[in-house]
Amino acid sequence: MQERGVAPALSDGVRHRHDGARRLLVGGAVAAAKRLRNGTPGWVLMPPGSTPRLVLCIAAALLALWLGAVVTSGSGASLRIAVLAVIGMTGVRVIGDRQPDVVLSGVAGLALAAAAASSLASGQVEPAMAFGGALLAATTSFVRWREPQRA
């Protein structure tokens, strides 16, 4: 009795599994047709001088593919993602800003992420690395920042 109830439900689910993809395809085709009919004539997708942006987009796509394929699979994936996210975001803060508070907080975040990354291979937190990262992160609050003297 249960087999007769489960089989039709499963086949119904398999039959409707690709409905979302079909809807996206139809929506994309309609948008492309409207663009061809109402849009600006000519190739307007990439304006002149946009090659660096294209290269950056391809590099970002390859990084996303690597993250999706390697980093997010297996045991400890959440720690790997967290470490990469913290390193990426705090690294950008350190490189992209000149305010002392921002740079020092970024260095503290990098120290903590490096300490957490030490446990990726072994699966357990290394006490010396954890202490070193915590100590470095704590001492960044005591650093005195001096502006360079102009001649």
N, C-alpha and C positions, 0 to 999 in steps of 0.2 A: 504494500500500500504506500509506504514512504517513497519507494523507488519511483513510483509513478508520479508522485508530487514533486520530487526533487529534479528529475530529468527535464521536464518541460521548463521549470524555472531556470535551470542552468542553461539550457539551449536558448531561452529567451534573453538571458544576460549576455551570452556570446553573440547573439544576433545584433543586439543594440550596443555592443561595446564600441564600435567605431562611429557612432552617431556624432560625437563631439568633433572628431576629425573631419567628417563630412561637412558639418556646419562651418568649421573654420575655412575649409576649401571653398565653399560656396561664398562665404563672406569676402574672402580674399579675391575671388574672381569678380564679384560685383564691384568691389572697390577699384580693382585694376581697370575694369571696363569703364567705370565712371571717370577715372583719371584720364584714360585715353580720349574719352569724348569731351570732357569739360576742362582738362588741364592745360597748362602751358605747353606749346609745341616744342619738341626738341628734347635733348637729354638734360634734365635738370636734377638728376639724382645726386651727382657729385659736382659741385662747382669747382672751378680751377683753383689749384692750390690745396686741395683737400687730401692729398696722398698721405701726409703724416697721420691724419685722423683715421684713414683707412687702415694703415699699418697698425696703429694703436688698437683699433677695433678687432683686427685679426689676432693680435697678441692677447688681448683680453679674452677673446673667445677660446683660444688655446689654453689659457690659464683656467678658465671656467671648466673646460673639458677635463683638464687634469684634476682639478678639485673634485669634480663630479665622479670621475672614474677611480681615482686612487685614494684621495683623502677621506671621502665619506663612506668608504666601505671597510669592513673588518671591525675587530674589537678596538676600542679606544678612539673611535672616530670623532666623538664629541670633543675629546681633549685636543685632538689634532686640529679640528676646525677652530676651536677657541684660541689655541696658540697662534694659528695663522691669522685669525682676525685681529687679535691684539697686536701682533707684530706689524701687520699691515697698517692698521689705523694709527698706532702710536708712531710708527716710522714716518708716516706722512706728516704727522704733527711736528715731529722733530725737524724734518727736512723743510717743511713749508712755512714755518713761523719763526719769528725772531724774538718774541717776547720771552723773557726768562722763565716765567711761571709755566708757560705752555711747553717749552723745551724740556725743562726739568721734570715735569709730570710725564712727558713722553718717555724720557730716559728711565724713569721709575717703572713705567708700564713695560718697557722693553726688558728691564731686569727681571721683573716678575714673570713675564712670558718665557724668557730664557730658562728660568728656574723650573717652570712647569714643563718646558720642552725636554728637560733632562729625564723626565719620567716616561717619555714616549716609548723608548726602546725596552726598558725593563718592566714597565707596567706598575712600578711603585716609585714613590717620591724618594729621591736621594736626599738624605738629611743635610749633607754639606751644601749641595746646590740650592736647596730651599732656603737655608740659612743665609747663604751668600746673596741670593737674589733679594731676600727680604732686607738684609743689611744695606745693600746698595740702593734699594728703593727708599729705605728710610733715610739714608744719608743725603739723598738728593735734596731733601728739604732744608738741610743745613748749608748747602752750597751758596756762597755769596757771589752774585753775578755783578761783574763790573763792566761798564760800557767802555769800549775802546776810546782812548784819548786821541783827539784829532790834533794834527800839527799846525 
